[in-house]
Amino acid sequence: MLRTNQAFLSYLEQLYAKQERKEDIIIKSFSKGKRILIQNEAPSKIMLISNGITKCYLAEENDKEFIIEFLGKGEIIGEIEFIKNINCLCSIEAMTEVSVYAISIPYFRSLLKSDLAFNNLLLDVFAERIVNTSTRASYQQLYTTEHNLEKLLKLQSQQKIEISKEDMASYLGVTIRSLNRALKSLNEK
């Protein structure tokens, strides 16, 4: 539900500390509600979340959103778009105060060409995303909305964040009406 990657965060912290040119990796901050990447726009940097929680979502033509994942510390964003030379596949929005390591595109390109450890971390990210996507898809098919909602409410409590009903419904892939029925069912238990 909340994806993190401490190994990638630790590695990028090391790169940040030892960089020669202080503009290769910079720290940027985003306030709650601010969009970090915008669907269908070109990313200007590749970013790794150093602190905070974001939501990664697709906005459909009918103005409905589908939340793909909640991303936290150590999660990289914008790398697929760079590698495939495409605009952002989805939007990333800060749910809390968020700080990121923003990696310049030329530096990211040089890391891809020369840093085996960095490439191995990226491969691990891609493999993890495939596993998570398939697991989540099967989980949503096999378990009830109420069960998945319980997990989402637990995440909200553990992380001390506020997840709106709209975001809950978007993450669970249900309507607000179905979400309200599931909330009512949980409250009756």
Backbone hydrogen bonds, N-H to C=O, Kabsch-Sander energy under -0.5 kcal/mol:
donor,donor_aa,acceptor,acceptor_aa,energy
3,R,1,M,-0.6
3,R,70,F,-2.8
5,N,73,K,-2.9
9,L,5,N,-2.1
10,S,6,Q,-2.7
11,Y,7,A,-2.1
12,L,8,F,-2.5
13,E,9,L,-2.3
14,Q,10,S,-1.7
15,L,11,Y,-2.1
16,Y,12,L,-2.8
17,A,13,E,-2.2
18,K,14,Q,-1.9
19,Q,15,L,-0.7
19,Q,16,Y,-0.7
22,K,20,E,-0.7
24,D,21,R,-1.9
26,I,102,A,-2.3
28,K,26,I,-0.5
28,K,100,V,-2.3
30,F,98,V,-3.1
33,G,94,A,-3.4
34,K,31,S,-2.3
36,I,92,I,-3.2
37,L,92,I,-1.3
40,N,88,C,-3.1
41,E,38,I,-2.1
46,I,103,I,-2.1
47,M,77,I,-2.6
48,L,101,Y,-2.0
49,I,75,E,-2.5
50,S,99,S,-2.6
51,N,99,S,-1.8
54,T,71,L,-2.9
55,K,93,E,-2.5
56,C,69,E,-2.9
57,Y,55,K,-0.6
57,Y,91,S,-2.5
58,L,66,F,-2.5
60,E,58,L,-0.6
60,E,64,K,-3.5
63,D,60,E,-1.9
66,F,58,L,-2.4
68,I,56,C,-2.7
68,I,66,F,-0.6
69,E,56,C,-1.4
70,F,1,M,-1.3
71,L,54,T,-2.1
71,L,69,E,-0.5
72,G,3,R,-3.1
74,G,49,I,-3.7
75,E,72,G,-1.9
77,I,47,M,-3.2
82,F,78,G,-1.6
83,I,79,E,-2.8
84,K,80,I,-2.7
85,N,81,E,-0.8
85,N,82,F,-0.6
86,I,81,E,-2.2
88,C,41,E,-2.9
91,S,57,Y,-2.8
92,I,37,L,-2.1
93,E,55,K,-2.4
94,A,34,K,-2.7
95,M,53,I,-2.9
96,T,53,I,-1.3
98,V,30,F,-2.8
99,S,51,N,-2.2
100,V,28,K,-2.7
101,Y,48,L,-2.9
102,A,26,I,-3.4
102,A,100,V,-0.7
103,I,46,I,-3.8
103,I,101,Y,-0.7
104,S,24,D,-2.9
108,F,104,S,-2.6
109,R,105,I,-2.6
110,S,106,P,-2.0
111,L,107,Y,-2.3
112,L,108,F,-2.3
113,K,109,R,-1.7
114,S,110,S,-1.8
115,D,111,L,-2.5
116,L,114,S,-0.7
119,N,115,D,-2.2
120,N,116,L,-2.5
121,L,117,A,-2.1
122,L,118,F,-2.2
123,L,119,N,-2.6
124,D,120,N,-2.1
125,V,121,L,-2.0
126,F,122,L,-2.5
127,A,123,L,-2.5
128,E,124,D,-2.6
129,R,125,V,-2.3
130,I,126,F,-1.9
131,V,127,A,-2.3
132,N,128,E,-2.9
133,T,129,R,-2.6
134,S,130,I,-2.2
135,T,131,V,-2.5
136,R,132,N,-2.7
137,A,133,T,-2.3
138,S,134,S,-2.2
139,Y,135,T,-2.6
140,Q,136,R,-2.6
141,Q,137,A,-1.2
142,L,138,S,-2.2
143,Y,139,Y,-2.2
148,N,144,T,-2.1
149,L,145,T,-2.8
150,E,146,E,-2.3
151,K,147,H,-1.6
152,L,148,N,-1.9
153,L,149,L,-2.8
154,K,150,E,-2.0
155,L,151,K,-2.2
156,Q,152,L,-2.3
157,S,153,L,-2.1
158,Q,154,K,-2.9
159,Q,155,L,-2.7
160,K,156,Q,-0.7
161,I,156,Q,-1.8
163,I,161,I,-0.6
164,S,162,E,-0.6
168,M,164,S,-2.5
169,A,165,K,-2.8
170,S,166,E,-2.4
171,Y,167,D,-2.5
172,L,168,M,-2.5
173,G,169,A,-1.3
174,V,169,A,-2.1
179,L,175,T,-2.3
180,N,176,I,-2.9
181,R,177,R,-2.0
182,A,178,S,-2.3
183,L,179,L,-2.8
184,K,180,N,-2.4
185,S,181,R,-2.4
186,L,182,A,-2.3
187,N,183,L,-2.3
188,E,184,K,-1.6
189,K,185,S,-0.7
189,K,186,L,-0.8
